[in-house]
C-alpha cells in the first residue's frame, strides 16, 4: 500500500474540493458583503462535519479491532492499563478504508448504508467539472466560427442558458467526450501513485487563481460604464438563494475524506491537514469571487474563467497567451478532479456490494471506466453551472450535514457504551484516568472523557454543536428548495 505525506494529502484534498469558478457570479448577483458573510458561515458549518467523519473513522477502526480481539480478551474485566490500551485502538489505519456508507452500516444499520450509497451515487454523478472543462474547450476549439457542423462557441452561448444551441452545441458535445477520454487516465491511477501529479497541479492551480485575482485587481478601473454597478451592500434574495447551494458545493469534502485520508502516512496531522484545505479553499473562494465580481460586474460569467475568452483574440501576444492559460487550465484541473470522483464512486459501490479492497486492479479499472462513461451523458444537455449546482445540492446537504451529524451522534454513543463495558466502575475509572493525565503520570494524547473520546475530538464533538449544525443544514436546504421553486431564477 503506497502512502503519501500530509503535504501531498493537502494537495490531493485541494484537487478534490477546490472548485471556485461559480462563486464570482453568485457573489455579484447577491451582494458582495452578504456573500462574504454567507461564505464564512458555510465554511465553518462545513468544516465541523469533516472532524465528525475523522472521529467516526477512529471509532469504526477501534470497534473492528476490539471485535477481532474479543475471543482472546475478557472485555468485562480489565484494569486501567488495559482501558488505556483499548482507547489507543481508536485511530485511522493505513490499508483499511471505511467508506461513508460502510460507516452508516456499522453505526446506523443496513438501510442507512443503502440510502447513503444512493445519495453518493447521485451526487458523484454531477457534472460540474465536465461543464467547466467542456465550456473552456468549446470556446477555444480550433474550428471555424461559422462552420456548418462545428462552430467555435463564445461565452455568450452559455450565459443564462440551460445549454448552447445549434452548431455550438455540437462543439460542446465533442468537448465533453474529449474531456472524458483524458479523465480516464486519472481514473485508472491509484491515489498513492499521483503524488507528483497532485503537487504540480496544486502549484499551477494556485498560480492560475492568483493570476485571475491580480488581473482583476489591476484592471478594475478599465470599465467605466454607468450601468455596471458594484453591489457592495445591496442584497438580492434571488441571488442569495442561488449563492447558498453554490457556496456549499465549493466546500465539498465529506465523501472524499476516507479515500484521501487513508494513504496519509502520519495520521496525527489529519485534522490540521483538513483545516488547511478548508482555510485555503475558503480564502481563495472569497478573494476570487470578490475581485472577479468587482472587475467584470454584470458581465461576469457563470464559469468565471470564461470572462477571459475575449482576451484570447487580443493583438497582444502576451495577453493572448495569458488568456488561453486562464481559460484552458481549468479543463486540465477538472480532468483530475473528475477522475478522482470516478475512483471514489467505484469504491463506494464496491464497498457496499463486496466490502472494501476486494477487487483486483483490473476489475477496479473496469468499474471506473463504466462510471466515467455513464457520467458524461447529463452534461451534454445541461451546461448551466448554477442550475446544476442547485439541484445537486439537494443531495449534497444530506451528505455534508445530515448523515455526518447522525454518524457523530450514533458512533459516539456506541463507542462510549463499549468503553463502559470495560469495567463496572466506568465513571470512577474515567475520573481517575483524567486525574493521572493532568499530573503527567499517563503520557498519552488520547483523552478519555465525555467529549474527547478520539484523537480528533474537540468542542465540535458536543451534542449541542451537532444540533446547531443540523439546524444550519436544514435552513440552507430550505433556502435551496425555495430558490428552485421561484420563477425567473438566476439559472
PyMOL commands that set and color helices and strands:
alter all, ss='L'
color gray80, all
select helices_A, chain A and resi 6-17+23-30+32-69+80-87+100-107+110-124+128-138+155-157+166-187+191-193+195-218+220-222+237-249+254-262+267-299+304-313+317-354+361-374+378-381+385-420+426-438+459-461+463-485
alter helices_A, ss='H'
color red, helices_A
deselect
rebuild
show_as cartoon
